[in-house]
């Protein structure tokens, strides 16, 4: 088989701890990233870009953020939708108040604003954890949505109460707004998620990530060996909120075009939570797998009755979708708690040993 590391000798610690210690993985991932930039923009239509690929990238960014907090740091959060709303409204205010501001800077500043809000709501994590922390973050979700509903300043006093992404260009190409093409918005979203996924991967492999996992596995033992719980947990909330804030800005600026607070309700929080459970807690790859699964399953369920010639109402189809999601969550929690990422890892291990018994 070609999937072997035979003959690949690691002579340094850095080589042994590389993100892709096997050369085949590095080649395949590099080719996949290049293909992701080139192939969809060349062959995919507006439907695939707008309805499938762009939302997949947006939710992958949100899943990355929640996975850093819940999967790596062990802090359960149900406020993802609220933090995404903070990022969306912050990006809208910055883009409209400072029209000359670069759109990348707008997204980064929106992420920093969301990180500050996340730090504020992360303070209770020092005293409470588990279900009680989830309830506290759920309160943040409802409070933030209420705030954006009640204060018209956040929508620039628009009577409709909606925010609309303005036209903004990057390197002379419109990447946001109603006049931006789906191809440009897709490439921009892909570039953002690629950079931040690489940053997240390196973060969890370093000192910060090890501290998060120590707090997750044994918080008392981690404190005994010198890890300070409050700064470590607050950093997890801040970094996670930063990612979720950028995802919220992307949701409005790159996907929906315009939105109101209903787009960031509690369903968004549960949706992102389902992504990391199905994809795999504590896995960067699992964030992408879970986002792909959650985005593709509704499309599959929508088209399956037409392919089978069965007439199903929209309401019934939605209920079936929820039943499938619930069943899959129970399946992964019982059978494979580490989700799709673990199944992929097992498959790779089998390929490395095949055809020998294992």
ZADO-1210 file (C-alpha; in nm, 4 decimals, padded with zeros to 6 digits):
<atoms>
<atom x="00.0000" y="00.0000" z="00.0000" code="UNK" pos="1"/>
<atom x="00.1090" y="00.3589" z="-00.0591" code="UNK" pos="2"/>
<atom x="-00.0104" y="00.4772" z="00.2816" code="UNK" pos="3"/>
<atom x="00.3018" y="00.3797" z="00.4752" code="UNK" pos="4"/>
<atom x="00.5649" y="00.5815" z="00.6586" code="UNK" pos="5"/>
<atom x="00.8326" y="00.3208" z="00.5833" code="UNK" pos="6"/>
<atom x="01.1564" y="00.4998" z="00.5009" code="UNK" pos="7"/>
<atom x="01.0391" y="00.8303" z="00.6513" code="UNK" pos="8"/>
<atom x="01.2893" y="00.8915" z="00.9287" code="UNK" pos="9"/>
<atom x="01.2348" y="01.1671" z="01.1847" code="UNK" pos="10"/>
<atom x="01.5605" y="01.3030" z="01.3179" code="UNK" pos="11"/>
<atom x="01.4319" y="01.6054" z="01.5098" code="UNK" pos="12"/>
<atom x="01.1673" y="01.6705" z="01.7729" code="UNK" pos="13"/>
<atom x="01.0009" y="01.9233" z="01.5429" code="UNK" pos="14"/>
<atom x="00.9658" y="01.6635" z="01.2663" code="UNK" pos="15"/>
<atom x="00.8191" y="01.4115" z="01.5087" code="UNK" pos="16"/>
<atom x="00.5635" y="01.6648" z="01.6384" code="UNK" pos="17"/>
<atom x="00.4672" y="01.8074" z="01.2986" code="UNK" pos="18"/>
<atom x="00.1003" y="01.8548" z="01.2156" code="UNK" pos="19"/>
<atom x="00.1361" y="01.5967" z="00.9375" code="UNK" pos="20"/>
<atom x="00.4100" y="01.3537" z="01.0461" code="UNK" pos="21"/>
<atom x="00.3407" y="01.1305" z="00.7445" code="UNK" pos="22"/>
<atom x="00.4389" y="01.2798" z="00.4088" code="UNK" pos="23"/>
<atom x="00.1318" y="01.1356" z="00.2355" code="UNK" pos="24"/>
<atom x="-00.0983" y="01.3282" z="00.4696" code="UNK" pos="25"/>
<atom x="00.0812" y="01.6539" z="00.3957" code="UNK" pos="26"/>
<atom x="00.0552" y="01.5991" z="00.0199" code="UNK" pos="27"/>
<atom x="-00.3113" y="01.5000" z="00.0297" code="UNK" pos="28"/>
<atom x="-00.4129" y="01.7913" z="00.2523" code="UNK" pos="29"/>
<atom x="-00.2169" y="02.0402" z="00.0405" code="UNK" pos="30"/>
<atom x="-00.3791" y="01.9111" z="-00.2777" code="UNK" pos="31"/>
<atom x="-00.7223" y="01.9181" z="-00.1126" code="UNK" pos="32"/>
<atom x="-00.6809" y="02.2817" z="-00.0046" code="UNK" pos="33"/>
<atom x="-00.5611" y="02.3863" z="-00.3505" code="UNK" pos="34"/>
<atom x="-00.8507" y="02.1982" z="-00.5100" code="UNK" pos="35"/>
<atom x="-01.0948" y="02.3642" z="-00.2706" code="UNK" pos="36"/>
<atom x="-00.9801" y="02.7053" z="-00.3927" code="UNK" pos="37"/>
<atom x="-00.9730" y="02.6175" z="-00.7625" code="UNK" pos="38"/>
<atom x="-01.2342" y="02.3529" z="-00.8475" code="UNK" pos="39"/>
<atom x="-01.5572" y="02.4959" z="-00.6957" code="UNK" pos="40"/>
<atom x="-01.4977" y="02.8417" z="-00.8388" code="UNK" pos="41"/>
<atom x="-01.4470" y="02.6873" z="-01.1819" code="UNK" pos="42"/>
<atom x="-01.7217" y="02.4250" z="-01.2003" code="UNK" pos="43"/>
<atom x="-01.9739" y="02.4836" z="-00.9183" code="UNK" pos="44"/>
<atom x="-02.2842" y="02.6895" z="-00.9863" code="UNK" pos="45"/>
<atom x="-02.4296" y="02.9600" z="-00.7686" code="UNK" pos="46"/>
<atom x="-02.6627" y="02.7113" z="-00.5978" code="UNK" pos="47"/>
<atom x="-02.3801" y="02.4879" z="-00.4751" code="UNK" pos="48"/>
<atom x="-02.1706" y="02.7836" z="-00.3673" code="UNK" pos="49"/>
<atom x="-02.4509" y="02.9777" z="-00.1992" code="UNK" pos="50"/>
<atom x="-02.6573" y="02.6953" z="-00.0507" code="UNK" pos="51"/>
<atom x="-02.3906" y="02.4355" z="00.0335" code="UNK" pos="52"/>
<atom x="-02.0269" y="02.5441" z="00.0350" code="UNK" pos="53"/>
<atom x="-02.0500" y="02.8933" z="00.1879" code="UNK" pos="54"/>
<atom x="-02.2746" y="02.7866" z="00.4803" code="UNK" pos="55"/>
<atom x="-02.0473" y="02.4863" z="00.5339" code="UNK" pos="56"/>
<atom x="-01.7456" y="02.7165" z="00.5709" code="UNK" pos="57"/>
<atom x="-01.9326" y="02.9575" z="00.7982" code="UNK" pos="58"/>
<atom x="-02.0537" y="02.6832" z="01.0303" code="UNK" pos="59"/>
<atom x="-01.7124" y="02.5175" z="01.0242" code="UNK" pos="60"/>
<atom x="-01.5692" y="02.8407" z="01.1666" code="UNK" pos="61"/>
<atom x="-01.8354" y="02.8459" z="01.4399" code="UNK" pos="62"/>
<atom x="-01.7761" y="02.4764" z="01.5148" code="UNK" pos="63"/>
<atom x="-01.4025" y="02.5426" z="01.5457" code="UNK" pos="64"/>
<atom x="-01.4740" y="02.8072" z="01.8066" code="UNK" pos="65"/>
<atom x="-01.7103" y="02.5930" z="02.0112" code="UNK" pos="66"/>
<atom x="-01.4799" y="02.2914" z="01.9847" code="UNK" pos="67"/>
<atom x="-01.1927" y="02.4901" z="02.1330" code="UNK" pos="68"/>
<atom x="-01.4115" y="02.5727" z="02.4319" code="UNK" pos="69"/>
<atom x="-01.6100" y="02.2522" z="02.4788" code="UNK" pos="70"/>
<atom x="-01.3962" y="01.9865" z="02.3124" code="UNK" pos="71"/>
<atom x="-01.0530" y="02.1014" z="02.4300" code="UNK" pos="72"/>
<atom x="-01.1211" y="02.3079" z="02.7444" code="UNK" pos="73"/>
<atom x="-01.4243" y="02.1088" z="02.8604" code="UNK" pos="74"/>
<atom x="-01.6465" y="02.4143" z="02.9166" code="UNK" pos="75"/>
<atom x="-01.9988" y="02.3442" z="02.7934" code="UNK" pos="76"/>
<atom x="-02.1587" y="02.6431" z="02.6209" code="UNK" pos="77"/>
<atom x="-02.5056" y="02.7036" z="02.4780" code="UNK" pos="78"/>
<atom x="-02.4455" y="03.0678" z="02.3903" code="UNK" pos="79"/>
<atom x="-02.2855" y="03.0219" z="02.0489" code="UNK" pos="80"/>
<atom x="-02.5756" y="03.1864" z="01.8661" code="UNK" pos="81"/>
<atom x="-02.5542" y="03.4919" z="02.0909" code="UNK" pos="82"/>
<atom x="-02.1791" y="03.5267" z="02.0359" code="UNK" pos="83"/>
<atom x="-02.2303" y="03.4928" z="01.6611" code="UNK" pos="84"/>
<atom x="-02.4851" y="03.7732" z="01.6842" code="UNK" pos="85"/>
<atom x="-02.2299" y="03.9934" z="01.8625" code="UNK" pos="86"/>
<atom x="-01.9829" y="03.9377" z="01.5785" code="UNK" pos="87"/>
<atom x="-02.2443" y="04.0072" z="01.3122" code="UNK" pos="88"/>
<atom x="-02.3726" y="04.3287" z="01.4690" code="UNK" pos="89"/>
<atom x="-02.0214" y="04.4480" z="01.5541" code="UNK" pos="90"/>
<atom x="-01.9090" y="04.3926" z="01.1934" code="UNK" pos="91"/>
<atom x="-02.2169" y="04.5763" z="01.0674" code="UNK" pos="92"/>
<atom x="-02.1562" y="04.8766" z="01.2928" code="UNK" pos="93"/>
<atom x="-01.7875" y="04.8912" z="01.2035" code="UNK" pos="94"/>
<atom x="-01.8491" y="04.8556" z="00.8297" code="UNK" pos="95"/>
<atom x="-02.1139" y="05.1284" z="00.8251" code="UNK" pos="96"/>
<atom x="-01.9372" y="05.3665" z="01.0650" code="UNK" pos="97"/>
<atom x="-01.5982" y="05.3346" z="00.8932" code="UNK" pos="98"/>
<atom x="-01.6593" y="05.2752" z="00.5211" code="UNK" pos="99"/>
<atom x="-01.2875" y="05.2949" z="00.4389" code="UNK" pos="100"/>
<atom x="-01.1962" y="05.0205" z="00.6857" code="UNK" pos="101"/>
<atom x="-01.0611" y="04.7043" z="00.5238" code="UNK" pos="102"/>
<atom x="-01.3119" y="04.4189" z="00.5410" code="UNK" pos="103"/>
<atom x="-01.0524" y="04.1839" z="00.6917" code="UNK" pos="104"/>
<atom x="-00.9891" y="04.4369" z="00.9681" code="UNK" pos="105"/>
<atom x="-01.3659" y="04.4661" z="01.0181" code="UNK" pos="106"/>
<atom x="-01.3943" y="04.0911" z="01.0711" code="UNK" pos="107"/>
<atom x="-01.0962" y="04.0809" z="01.3067" code="UNK" pos="108"/>
<atom x="-01.2270" y="04.3723" z="01.5140" code="UNK" pos="109"/>
<atom x="-01.5715" y="04.2092" z="01.5271" code="UNK" pos="110"/>
<atom x="-01.4015" y="03.8957" z="01.6571" code="UNK" pos="111"/>
<atom x="-01.2174" y="04.0957" z="01.9236" code="UNK" pos="112"/>
<atom x="-01.5416" y="04.2616" z="02.0367" code="UNK" pos="113"/>
<atom x="-01.7018" y="03.9183" z="02.0650" code="UNK" pos="114"/>
<atom x="-01.3975" y="03.7896" z="02.2557" code="UNK" pos="115"/>
<atom x="-01.4439" y="04.0707" z="02.5102" code="UNK" pos="116"/>
<atom x="-01.8099" y="03.9747" z="02.5532" code="UNK" pos="117"/>
<atom x="-01.7105" y="03.6092" z="02.5833" code="UNK" pos="118"/>
<atom x="-01.4626" y="03.6933" z="02.8594" code="UNK" pos="119"/>
<atom x="-01.7400" y="03.8699" z="03.0488" code="UNK" pos="120"/>
<atom x="-01.9741" y="03.5724" z="03.0332" code="UNK" pos="121"/>
<atom x="-01.6878" y="03.3303" z="03.0982" code="UNK" pos="122"/>
<atom x="-01.6256" y="03.4634" z="03.4487" code="UNK" pos="123"/>
<atom x="-01.8828" y="03.2256" z="03.6106" code="UNK" pos="124"/>
<atom x="-01.6840" y="02.9276" z="03.4740" code="UNK" pos="125"/>
<atom x="-01.4464" y="02.9530" z="03.7721" code="UNK" pos="126"/>
<atom x="-01.7240" y="02.8623" z="04.0164" code="UNK" pos="127"/>
<atom x="-01.9605" y="02.6500" z="03.8116" code="UNK" pos="128"/>
<atom x="-01.9202" y="02.3830" z="03.5456" code="UNK" pos="129"/>
<atom x="-02.1112" y="02.1231" z="03.3510" code="UNK" pos="130"/>
<atom x="-02.4871" y="02.1671" z="03.3341" code="UNK" pos="131"/>
<atom x="-02.4801" y="02.4815" z="03.5483" code="UNK" pos="132"/>
<atom x="-02.2286" y="02.6493" z="03.3167" code="UNK" pos="133"/>
<atom x="-02.4464" y="02.5552" z="03.0195" code="UNK" pos="134"/>
<atom x="-02.7389" y="02.7315" z="03.1866" code="UNK" pos="135"/>
<atom x="-02.5242" y="03.0398" z="03.2484" code="UNK" pos="136"/>
<atom x="-02.4200" y="03.0573" z="02.8836" code="UNK" pos="137"/>
<atom x="-02.7812" y="02.9993" z="02.7838" code="UNK" pos="138"/>
<atom x="-02.8667" y="03.3115" z="02.9815" code="UNK" pos="139"/>
<atom x="-02.6033" y="03.4955" z="02.7780" code="UNK" pos="140"/>
<atom x="-02.7718" y="03.3747" z="02.4606" code="UNK" pos="141"/>
<atom x="-03.1110" y="03.5141" z="02.5609" code="UNK" pos="142"/>
<atom x="-02.9695" y="03.8377" z="02.7012" code="UNK" pos="143"/>
<atom x="-02.7679" y="03.9198" z="02.3892" code="UNK" pos="144"/>
<atom x="-03.0587" y="03.8531" z="02.1539" code="UNK" pos="145"/>
<atom x="-03.2860" y="04.0657" z="02.3753" code="UNK" pos="146"/>
<atom x="-03.0285" y="04.3459" z="02.3732" code="UNK" pos="147"/>
<atom x="-03.0035" y="04.3552" z="01.9935" code="UNK" pos="148"/>
<atom x="-03.3828" y="04.3517" z="01.9687" code="UNK" pos="149"/>
<atom x="-03.4401" y="04.6354" z="02.2140" code="UNK" pos="150"/>
<atom x="-03.1593" y="04.8795" z="02.1248" code="UNK" pos="151"/>
<atom x="-03.2172" y="05.0269" z="01.7752" code="UNK" pos="152"/>
<atom x="-02.8651" y="05.1738" z="01.7674" code="UNK" pos="153"/>
<atom x="-02.7288" y="04.8326" z="01.6738" code="UNK" pos="154"/>
<atom x="-02.9275" y="04.8358" z="01.3478" code="UNK" pos="155"/>
<atom x="-02.8618" y="05.2056" z="01.2778" code="UNK" pos="156"/>
<atom x="-03.2246" y="05.2800" z="01.3702" code="UNK" pos="157"/>
<atom x="-03.3581" y="05.0846" z="01.0712" code="UNK" pos="158"/>
<atom x="-03.7399" y="05.0445" z="01.0991" code="UNK" pos="159"/>
<atom x="-03.7180" y="04.6836" z="00.9778" code="UNK" pos="160"/>
<atom x="-03.4734" y="04.5879" z="01.2529" code="UNK" pos="161"/>
<atom x="-03.2472" y="04.4071" z="01.0080" code="UNK" pos="162"/>
<atom x="-02.8798" y="04.4511" z="00.9271" code="UNK" pos="163"/>
<atom x="-02.7587" y="04.4377" z="00.5665" code="UNK" pos="164"/>
<atom x="-02.4040" y="04.3724" z="00.4540" code="UNK" pos="165"/>
<atom x="-02.2648" y="04.6651" z="00.2516" code="UNK" pos="166"/>
<atom x="-02.0491" y="04.6262" z="-00.0563" code="UNK" pos="167"/>
<atom x="-01.6835" y="04.5890" z="00.0396" code="UNK" pos="168"/>
<atom x="-01.3908" y="04.5024" z="-00.1849" code="UNK" pos="169"/>
<atom x="-01.0664" y="04.3194" z="-00.1173" code="UNK" pos="170"/>
<atom x="-00.7824" y="04.3612" z="-00.3687" code="UNK" pos="171"/>
<atom x="-01.0279" y="04.5283" z="-00.6040" code="UNK" pos="172"/>
<atom x="-01.2835" y="04.2444" z="-00.5923" code="UNK" pos="173"/>
<atom x="-01.6192" y="04.2763" z="-00.4171" code="UNK" pos="174"/>
<atom x="-01.6352" y="04.0094" z="-00.1469" code="UNK" pos="175"/>
<atom x="-01.9393" y="04.1252" z="00.0548" code="UNK" pos="176"/>
<atom x="-02.2695" y="04.2898" z="-00.0215" code="UNK" pos="177"/>
<atom x="-02.5470" y="04.2215" z="-00.2723" code="UNK" pos="178"/>
<atom x="-02.3213" y="04.2867" z="-00.5715" code="UNK" pos="179"/>
<atom x="-02.0491" y="04.0406" z="-00.4697" code="UNK" pos="180"/>
<atom x="-02.0415" y="03.7159" z="-00.6661" code="UNK" pos="181"/>
<atom x="-02.0844" y="03.3802" z="-00.4969" code="UNK" pos="182"/>
<atom x="-01.7358" y="03.2794" z="-00.6157" code="UNK" pos="183"/>
<atom x="-01.5714" y="03.5800" z="-00.4472" code="UNK" pos="184"/>
<atom x="-01.7591" y="03.5247" z="-00.1216" code="UNK" pos="185"/>
<atom x="-01.6700" y="03.1556" z="-00.1256" code="UNK" pos="186"/>
<atom x="-01.2984" y="03.2180" z="-00.1764" code="UNK" pos="187"/>
<atom x="-01.2967" y="03.4794" z="00.1005" code="UNK" pos="188"/>
<atom x="-01.4756" y="03.2455" z="00.3427" code="UNK" pos="189"/>
<atom x="-01.2425" y="02.9580" z="00.2512" code="UNK" pos="190"/>
<atom x="-00.9334" y="03.1730" z="00.3037" code="UNK" pos="191"/>
<atom x="-01.0565" y="03.2807" z="00.6473" code="UNK" pos="192"/>
<atom x="-01.1419" y="02.9317" z="00.7684" code="UNK" pos="193"/>
<atom x="-00.8139" y="02.7893" z="00.6323" code="UNK" pos="194"/>
<atom x="-00.6032" y="03.0452" z="00.8187" code="UNK" pos="195"/>
<atom x="-00.7958" y="03.0160" z="01.1445" code="UNK" pos="196"/>
<atom x="-00.8126" y="02.6357" z="01.1320" code="UNK" pos="197"/>
<atom x="-00.4338" y="02.6264" z="01.0997" code="UNK" pos="198"/>
<atom x="-00.4039" y="02.8732" z="01.3876" code="UNK" pos="199"/>
<atom x="-00.6391" y="02.6615" z="01.6016" code="UNK" pos="200"/>
<atom x="-00.4449" y="02.3444" z="01.5217" code="UNK" pos="201"/>
<atom x="-00.1176" y="02.5013" z="01.6315" code="UNK" pos="202"/>
<atom x="-00.2823" y="02.6544" z="01.9387" code="UNK" pos="203"/>
<atom x="-00.4136" y="02.3238" z="02.0736" code="UNK" pos="204"/>
<atom x="-00.0772" y="02.1547" z="02.0102" code="UNK" pos="205"/>
<atom x="00.1100" y="02.4073" z="02.2254" code="UNK" pos="206"/>
<atom x="00.1202" y="02.5083" z="02.5880" code="UNK" pos="207"/>
<atom x="-00.2225" y="02.6721" z="02.5803" code="UNK" pos="208"/>
<atom x="-00.3892" y="02.3650" z="02.4344" code="UNK" pos="209"/>
<atom x="-00.2261" y="02.1345" z="02.6873" code="UNK" pos="210"/>
<atom x="-00.3474" y="02.3588" z="02.9694" code="UNK" pos="211"/>
<atom x="-00.7006" y="02.3503" z="02.8285" code="UNK" pos="212"/>
<atom x="-00.6978" y="01.9703" z="02.8075" code="UNK" pos="213"/>
<atom x="-00.5594" y="01.9424" z="03.1597" code="UNK" pos="214"/>
<atom x="-00.8446" y="02.1565" z="03.2897" code="UNK" pos="215"/>
<atom x="-01.0893" y="01.9479" z="03.0885" code="UNK" pos="216"/>
<atom x="-00.9649" y="01.6111" z="03.2129" code="UNK" pos="217"/>
<atom x="-00.8785" y="01.6859" z="03.5785" code="UNK" pos="218"/>
<atom x="-00.9270" y="02.0451" z="03.6841" code="UNK" pos="219"/>
<atom x="-00.8144" y="01.9923" z="04.0444" code="UNK" pos="220"/>
<atom x="-00.5015" y="01.8015" z="03.9396" code="UNK" pos="221"/>
<atom x="-00.4281" y="02.0701" z="03.6799" code="UNK" pos="222"/>
<atom x="-00.4448" y="02.3383" z="03.9479" code="UNK" pos="223"/>
<atom x="-00.2110" y="02.1374" z="04.1708" code="UNK" pos="224"/>
<atom x="00.0574" y="02.1195" z="03.9027" code="UNK" pos="225"/>
<atom x="00.0477" y="02.4955" z="03.8519" code="UNK" pos="226"/>
<atom x="-00.2171" y="02.5627" z="03.5871" code="UNK" pos="227"/>
<atom x="-00.4278" y="02.8615" z="03.6901" code="UNK" pos="228"/>
<atom x="-00.7954" y="02.7786" z="03.6261" code="UNK" pos="229"/>
<atom x="-00.9379" y="03.1295" z="03.5853" code="UNK" pos="230"/>
<atom x="-00.6954" y="03.2632" z="03.3198" code="UNK" pos="231"/>
<atom x="-00.7023" y="02.9303" z="03.1369" code="UNK" pos="232"/>
<atom x="-01.0809" y="02.9112" z="03.1239" code="UNK" pos="233"/>
<atom x="-01.1180" y="03.2794" z="03.0373" code="UNK" pos="234"/>
<atom x="-00.8683" y="03.2406" z="02.7543" code="UNK" pos="235"/>
<atom x="-01.0736" y="02.9498" z="02.6210" code="UNK" pos="236"/>
<atom x="-01.3901" y="03.1609" z="02.6330" code="UNK" pos="237"/>
<atom x="-01.2127" y="03.4539" z="02.4670" code="UNK" pos="238"/>
<atom x="-01.0589" y="03.2531" z="02.1817" code="UNK" pos="239"/>
<atom x="-01.3795" y="03.0562" z="02.1268" code="UNK" pos="240"/>
<atom x="-01.5891" y="03.3739" z="02.1184" code="UNK" pos="241"/>
<atom x="-01.3409" y="03.5306" z="01.8751" code="UNK" pos="242"/>
<atom x="-01.3975" y="03.2446" z="01.6299" code="UNK" pos="243"/>
<atom x="-01.7755" y="03.2522" z="01.6814" code="UNK" pos="244"/>
<atom x="-01.7803" y="03.6291" z="01.6290" code="UNK" pos="245"/>
<atom x="-01.6030" y="03.5969" z="01.2948" code="UNK" pos="246"/>
<atom x="-01.8447" y="03.3173" z="01.2019" code="UNK" pos="247"/>
<atom x="-02.1372" y="03.5470" z="01.2839" code="UNK" pos="248"/>
<atom x="-01.9923" y="03.8233" z="01.0679" code="UNK" pos="249"/>
<atom x="-01.9475" y="03.5718" z="00.7859" code="UNK" pos="250"/>
<atom x="-02.3041" y="03.4500" z="00.8279" code="UNK" pos="251"/>
<atom x="-02.4393" y="03.7958" z="00.7441" code="UNK" pos="252"/>
<atom x="-02.1695" y="03.9364" z="00.5161" code="UNK" pos="253"/>
<atom x="-02.0888" y="03.6254" z="00.3108" code="UNK" pos="254"/>
<atom x="-02.3956" y="03.4014" z="00.3340" code="UNK" pos="255"/>
<atom x="-02.7293" y="03.5648" z="00.4166" code="UNK" pos="256"/>
<atom x="-02.6601" y="03.9216" z="00.3031" code="UNK" pos="257"/>
<atom x="-02.9074" y="04.0572" z="00.5578" code="UNK" pos="258"/>
<atom x="-03.0433" y="03.9207" z="00.8828" code="UNK" pos="259"/>
<atom x="-03.2312" y="03.9960" z="01.2007" code="UNK" pos="260"/>
<atom x="-03.1914" y="03.8538" z="01.5489" code="UNK" pos="261"/>
<atom x="-03.4017" y="03.5488" z="01.4571" code="UNK" pos="262"/>
<atom x="-03.1045" y="03.4234" z="01.2558" code="UNK" pos="263"/>
<atom x="-02.9064" y="03.3875" z="01.5815" code="UNK" pos="264"/>
<atom x="-03.1646" y="03.2242" z="01.8059" code="UNK" pos="265"/>
<atom x="-03.1098" y="02.9261" z="02.0334" code="UNK" pos="266"/>
<atom x="-03.1422" y="02.6897" z="01.7370" code="UNK" pos="267"/>
<atom x="-02.8064" y="02.8135" z="01.6086" code="UNK" pos="268"/>
<atom x="-02.6433" y="02.7288" z="01.9405" code="UNK" pos="269"/>
<atom x="-02.7819" y="02.3763" z="01.9363" code="UNK" pos="270"/>
<atom x="-02.6932" y="02.3342" z="01.5687" code="UNK" pos="271"/>
<atom x="-02.3259" y="02.4159" z="01.6280" code="UNK" pos="272"/>
<atom x="-02.3249" y="02.1923" z="01.9366" code="UNK" pos="273"/>
<atom x="-02.4598" y="01.9055" z="01.7243" code="UNK" pos="274"/>
<atom x="-02.1781" y="01.9662" z="01.4764" code="UNK" pos="275"/>
<atom x="-01.8995" y="01.9133" z="01.7271" code="UNK" pos="276"/>
<atom x="-02.0735" y="01.6133" z="01.8880" code="UNK" pos="277"/>
<atom x="-02.1240" y="01.4373" z="01.5554" code="UNK" pos="278"/>
<atom x="-01.7924" y="01.5519" z="01.4104" code="UNK" pos="279"/>
<atom x="-01.5879" y="01.4808" z="01.7205" code="UNK" pos="280"/>
<atom x="-01.5147" y="01.6675" z="02.0425" code="UNK" pos="281"/>
<atom x="-01.1559" y="01.7810" z="02.0751" code="UNK" pos="282"/>
<atom x="-01.0814" y="01.7521" z="01.7031" code="UNK" pos="283"/>
<atom x="-01.0151" y="02.0249" z="01.4468" code="UNK" pos="284"/>
<atom x="-01.1022" y="01.7847" z="01.1653" code="UNK" pos="285"/>
<atom x="-01.4201" y="01.6902" z="01.3516" code="UNK" pos="286"/>
<atom x="-01.5403" y="02.0505" z="01.3324" code="UNK" pos="287"/>
<atom x="-01.5281" y="02.0340" z="00.9532" code="UNK" pos="288"/>
<atom x="-01.6823" y="01.6867" z="00.9348" code="UNK" pos="289"/>
<atom x="-01.9665" y="01.7839" z="01.1674" code="UNK" pos="290"/>
<atom x="-02.0361" y="02.1065" z="00.9774" code="UNK" pos="291"/>
<atom x="-02.0409" y="01.9183" z="00.6465" code="UNK" pos="292"/>
<atom x="-02.2761" y="01.6581" z="00.7886" code="UNK" pos="293"/>
<atom x="-02.5216" y="01.9095" z="00.9341" code="UNK" pos="294"/>
<atom x="-02.5254" y="02.1176" z="00.6142" code="UNK" pos="295"/>
<atom x="-02.5594" y="01.8234" z="00.3752" code="UNK" pos="296"/>
<atom x="-02.8188" y="01.6133" z="00.5607" code="UNK" pos="297"/>
<atom x="-03.1076" y="01.8651" z="00.5198" code="UNK" pos="298"/>
<atom x="-03.0285" y="01.8963" z="00.1473" code="UNK" pos="299"/>
<atom x="-03.0233" y="01.5165" z="00.1160" code="UNK" pos="300"/>
<atom x="-03.3526" y="01.4824" z="00.3017" code="UNK" pos="301"/>
<atom x="-03.5080" y="01.7548" z="00.0882" code="UNK" pos="302"/>
<atom x="-03.4196" y="01.5816" z="-00.2391" code="UNK" pos="303"/>
<atom x="-03.4638" y="01.2174" z="-00.1316" code="UNK" pos="304"/>
<atom x="-03.8483" y="01.2141" z="-00.1465" code="UNK" pos="305"/>
<atom x="-03.8366" y="01.3539" z="-00.5015" code="UNK" pos="306"/>
<atom x="-03.5876" y="01.0864" z="-00.6052" code="UNK" pos="307"/>
<atom x="-03.8074" y="00.8136" z="-00.4535" code="UNK" pos="308"/>
<atom x="-04.1289" y="00.9640" z="-00.5878" code="UNK" pos="309"/>
<atom x="-04.2749" y="01.0146" z="-00.2393" code="UNK" pos="310"/>
<atom x="-04.4739" y="01.3256" z="-00.1486" code="UNK" pos="311"/>
<atom x="-04.3758" y="01.4535" z="00.1978" code="UNK" pos="312"/>
<atom x="-04.4784" y="01.7855" z="00.3439" code="UNK" pos="313"/>
<atom x="-04.2157" y="02.0361" z="00.4467" code="UNK" pos="314"/>
<atom x="-04.3192" y="02.0184" z="00.8126" code="UNK" pos="315"/>
<atom x="-04.2901" y="01.6376" z="00.8194" code="UNK" pos="316"/>
<atom x="-03.9530" y="01.6530" z="00.6454" code="UNK" pos="317"/>
<atom x="-03.8293" y="01.8948" z="00.9114" code="UNK" pos="318"/>
<atom x="-03.9463" y="01.6633" z="01.1889" code="UNK" pos="319"/>
<atom x="-03.7725" y="01.3667" z="01.0246" code="UNK" pos="320"/>
<atom x="-03.4559" y="01.5745" z="01.0034" code="UNK" pos="321"/>
<atom x="-03.4700" y="01.6496" z="01.3770" code="UNK" pos="322"/>
<atom x="-03.5328" y="01.2819" z="01.4555" code="UNK" pos="323"/>
<atom x="-03.2289" y="01.1799" z="01.2492" code="UNK" pos="324"/>
<atom x="-03.0104" y="01.4391" z="01.4210" code="UNK" pos="325"/>
<atom x="-03.1261" y="01.3215" z="01.7634" code="UNK" pos="326"/>
<atom x="-03.0698" y="00.9579" z="01.6768" code="UNK" pos="327"/>
<atom x="-02.7220" y="01.0278" z="01.5433" code="UNK" pos="328"/>
<atom x="-02.6267" y="01.2231" z="01.8543" code="UNK" pos="329"/>
<atom x="-02.7364" y="00.9308" z="02.0727" code="UNK" pos="330"/>
<atom x="-02.5481" y="00.6916" z="01.8457" code="UNK" pos="331"/>
<atom x="-02.2217" y="00.8827" z="01.8646" code="UNK" pos="332"/>
<atom x="-02.2509" y="00.9434" z="02.2388" code="UNK" pos="333"/>
<atom x="-02.2981" y="00.5707" z="02.3039" code="UNK" pos="334"/>
<atom x="-02.1024" y="00.3967" z="02.0263" code="UNK" pos="335"/>
<atom x="-01.8318" y="00.6461" z="01.9303" code="UNK" pos="336"/>
<atom x="-01.8110" y="00.9509" z="02.1610" code="UNK" pos="337"/>
<atom x="-01.5292" y="01.0979" z="01.9515" code="UNK" pos="338"/>
<atom x="-01.7520" y="01.1205" z="01.6448" code="UNK" pos="339"/>
<atom x="-01.6702" y="01.1074" z="01.2765" code="UNK" pos="340"/>
<atom x="-01.3132" y="01.2228" z="01.3352" code="UNK" pos="341"/>
<atom x="-01.2417" y="00.9093" z="01.5373" code="UNK" pos="342"/>
<atom x="-01.3934" y="00.6878" z="01.2675" code="UNK" pos="343"/>
<atom x="-01.1661" y="00.8544" z="01.0129" code="UNK" pos="344"/>
<atom x="-00.8666" y="00.8008" z="01.2397" code="UNK" pos="345"/>
<atom x="-00.9515" y="00.4314" z="01.2782" code="UNK" pos="346"/>
<atom x="-00.9820" y="00.4005" z="00.9003" code="UNK" pos="347"/>
<atom x="-00.6355" y="00.5519" z="00.8539" code="UNK" pos="348"/>
<atom x="-00.4868" y="00.3144" z="01.1103" code="UNK" pos="349"/>
<atom x="-00.6387" y="00.0174" z="00.9276" code="UNK" pos="350"/>
<atom x="-00.4932" y="00.1414" z="00.5998" code="UNK" pos="351"/>
<atom x="-00.1497" y="00.1682" z="00.7565" code="UNK" pos="352"/>
<atom x="-00.1645" y="-00.1954" z="00.8767" code="UNK" pos="353"/>
<atom x="-00.3449" y="-00.3574" z="00.5836" code="UNK" pos="354"/>
<atom x="-00.3274" y="-00.6433" z="00.4831" code="UNK" pos="355"/>
<atom x="-00.1832" y="-00.7615" z="00.8126" code="UNK" pos="356"/>
<atom x="-00.4187" y="-00.8701" z="01.0938" code="UNK" pos="357"/>
<atom x="-00.5095" y="-00.6117" z="01.3546" code="UNK" pos="358"/>
</atoms>
